[in-house]
Amino acid sequence: MTKITILVPAYNEEKTIIQVLRCVNEQIVPGVDFEIIVVDDGSKDSTVKLLEQNPKLYTRLIKMPGNGGKGAAVKAGLAEATGEYILFQDADLEYDPADYARLLMPVQRFSADVVIGSRIAAPPCTRVAYFWHKVGNRFLTFVFNILNNTTFTDIYTCYLVYRRSLVKPDELKTLGWEQQAEILTKAVKRGKIYYEVPISYFGRTYEEGKKIRARHVFTVLKTIFLERFSAP
């Protein structure tokens, strides 16, 4: 059995958190054992109350003392993870856990070190959303590919799977949206086998709770450059 830690950072997601966790628990992938770690990042709504009322939906609940940002929540979750691989799952409904089998196929068949779920490489279903988000993501992906000699199509997707031994949580320096670029760059530098699979995407609008903004592209770009030319 391959143990996969599903890491679910959550902040003010009372409308979706239970539905997401129920979908996660419905997933059965032969040969895979799931560990589900939920990290509440100081939510001010009923997210924690709902989680405490449904303990069977997760393996472990970590409650942050305050809102430290997604990166801080991720670091806290990674410190408790015991799986051979990490799989990130947002607490909203933008990404469908039904894609887990597809994401984990390269891990099971080819012992992949990194797998990315692409919303661009022939996805089964994608909600039409913000044009400039797509432009920004493609630009960041283009720069990442040049610097790392890779051919990814979508580096800023939630669905990133990587071998846990490649990235230690205590070495992560970033705590914002740029943290994914830091994790991915480290994993690609240290790993050897990378795959990408198509996934569905049901993006939210800002009115529905989407949090990332255009300004985050600058810190992400900076992190990609710094990590690429830092020590292994």
C-alpha positions in Angstrom: 0.0 0.0 0.0 1.2 3.5 -0.8 0.3 6.0 1.9 -0.9 9.4 0.6 -1.3 12.4 2.9 -4.2 14.6 1.7 -3.5 18.1 3.1 -6.5 20.4 3.4 -5.8 24.0 4.5 -9.1 25.8 5.3 -10.0 29.4 6.2 -13.6 30.5 6.5 -14.9 27.6 4.4 -18.1 26.7 6.3 -20.1 26.5 3.1 -18.0 23.8 1.5 -15.6 22.1 3.9 -17.9 19.2 4.9 -19.0 18.5 1.3 -15.3 18.5 0.2 -14.3 16.1 2.9 -17.2 13.8 2.1 -16.1 13.7 -1.5 -12.5 13.0 -0.4 -13.7 10.1 1.8 -15.7 8.6 -1.1 -12.5 8.1 -3.1 -11.1 4.5 -3.3 -7.9 3.9 -5.2 -6.7 0.3 -5.1 -3.3 0.0 -3.5 -3.5 3.5 -1.8 -4.1 4.3 1.9 -5.3 7.9 2.5 -4.3 10.1 5.5 -6.5 13.2 5.7 -5.0 16.2 7.6 -7.2 19.3 7.8 -5.6 22.6 9.0 -7.9 25.4 10.1 -6.1 28.7 9.6 -7.9 30.6 12.3 -11.3 30.7 10.7 -13.8 33.2 12.0 -16.9 31.4 10.8 -18.3 28.0 11.7 -15.5 26.0 9.9 -14.0 24.6 13.1 -17.3 23.8 14.7 -18.4 21.8 11.7 -15.1 19.9 11.6 -15.3 19.1 15.3 -18.9 17.8 14.7 -17.6 15.4 11.9 -14.4 13.8 13.2 -14.9 10.7 11.1 -14.2 12.7 7.9 -10.5 13.3 8.6 -7.5 11.6 10.3 -6.2 14.7 12.1 -7.4 18.3 12.7 -4.8 21.0 13.3 -6.2 24.3 14.7 -3.9 27.3 14.1 -3.9 29.9 16.9 -4.6 32.7 14.3 -4.8 33.4 10.6 -1.2 33.0 9.4 -2.0 32.5 5.7 -2.2 29.4 3.6 1.5 28.8 3.6 1.6 28.7 7.4 -1.2 26.2 7.4 0.5 24.1 4.9 3.8 24.0 6.9 1.8 23.0 10.0 0.1 20.2 8.1 3.4 19.0 6.5 5.0 18.7 9.9 2.3 16.2 10.9 2.2 14.3 7.6 3.3 10.6 7.5 2.4 9.7 4.0 5.0 8.8 1.3 3.4 11.4 -0.9 1.6 14.7 -0.3 -1.5 15.6 -2.2 -3.0 19.1 -1.7 -6.7 19.6 -1.6 -8.4 23.0 -1.4 -11.3 23.3 1.0 -13.6 24.8 -1.6 -15.3 23.0 -4.5 -13.0 24.2 -7.3 -11.2 20.8 -7.6 -12.9 17.4 -7.7 -11.5 14.5 -5.5 -12.8 12.2 -8.2 -9.6 13.0 -10.0 -7.4 11.3 -7.4 -7.2 8.0 -9.2 -6.0 9.9 -12.3 -3.5 11.9 -10.3 -2.0 8.8 -8.5 -1.7 6.6 -11.6 1.8 7.9 -12.5 2.8 7.3 -8.8 1.6 3.7 -8.9 2.8 2.8 -12.4 5.9 4.9 -12.8 7.0 5.8 -9.3 6.7 9.5 -10.2 8.3 12.0 -7.9 6.0 14.8 -8.9 2.5 14.8 -10.5 0.6 18.0 -11.5 -3.1 18.0 -12.3 -3.5 20.3 -15.3 -6.6 22.4 -16.0 -5.2 23.1 -19.5 -4.0 19.8 -20.9 -7.4 18.5 -22.3 -9.4 18.7 -19.1 -12.7 16.8 -19.1 -14.6 19.9 -17.8 -13.5 23.4 -16.9 -15.6 26.4 -15.8 -14.9 29.5 -17.8 -13.4 32.1 -15.4 -11.0 35.0 -15.4 -8.9 35.7 -18.5 -6.1 37.4 -16.7 -5.7 34.6 -14.2 -5.1 32.2 -17.1 -2.6 34.6 -18.7 -0.8 35.0 -15.4 -0.7 31.2 -14.8 0.6 30.6 -18.4 3.3 33.2 -17.9 4.5 31.7 -14.6 4.4 28.2 -16.1 6.4 29.4 -19.2 9.1 31.0 -16.9 9.2 27.9 -14.7 9.6 25.6 -17.7 12.5 27.7 -19.1 14.4 27.7 -15.9 13.8 24.1 -15.0 13.8 22.5 -18.5 10.3 21.1 -18.0 7.1 21.0 -20.1 4.4 21.6 -17.5 1.2 23.4 -18.7 -0.3 24.5 -15.4 2.0 25.0 -12.4 -0.5 27.0 -10.3 -3.1 24.3 -9.9 -4.2 23.1 -6.5 -3.6 19.5 -7.4 0.1 19.0 -6.8 1.4 15.5 -5.7 5.0 15.1 -4.7 7.2 12.6 -2.8 7.3 13.9 0.8 11.0 13.1 1.3 11.9 15.7 -1.4 10.8 18.8 0.6 11.2 19.2 4.4 8.7 21.5 6.0 11.2 23.3 8.2 13.2 24.4 5.1 10.3 26.3 3.6 10.8 30.0 3.8 7.6 31.4 2.2 4.2 31.6 3.8 2.1 33.2 1.0 0.7 32.0 -2.3 4.3 31.8 -3.6 4.9 28.8 -1.4 3.7 26.4 -4.1 6.4 27.7 -6.4 8.9 27.0 -3.7 7.7 23.5 -3.0 7.4 22.6 -6.7 10.9 24.0 -7.6 12.5 22.1 -4.7 10.7 18.9 -5.7 11.7 19.2 -9.4 15.3 19.9 -8.5 15.6 16.9 -6.3 13.3 14.5 -8.1 13.7 12.7 -11.5 10.3 11.6 -12.7 7.5 14.2 -13.4 4.1 13.7 -14.8 1.0 15.8 -15.6 -2.6 14.6 -15.9 -5.7 16.4 -17.0 -8.2 17.3 -14.3 -11.6 19.1 -14.1 -11.9 22.6 -12.7 -14.8 24.4 -11.2 -13.3 27.8 -10.4 -15.0 30.2 -8.1 -15.6 33.9 -8.6 -14.4 36.5 -6.1 -18.0 36.8 -4.9 -18.0 33.1 -4.2 -14.9 33.2 -2.1 -11.9 33.1 -4.5 -8.8 34.5 -2.6 -5.8 34.7 -5.0 -5.2 38.1 -6.7 -3.2 39.3 -9.6 -0.6 41.0 -7.4 0.5 37.6 -6.2 2.2 36.9 -9.5 5.2 39.1 -8.6 6.1 37.2 -5.4 5.6 33.9 -7.2 7.9 34.9 -10.0 10.5 36.1 -7.5 10.3 32.8 -5.6 10.7 30.7 -8.8 13.9 32.6 -9.7 15.4 32.5 -6.1 14.6 28.8 -5.6 15.9 27.7 -9.0 19.3 29.2 -8.4 19.6 28.4 -4.7 21.5 25.4 -3.3 19.8 21.9 -4.0 
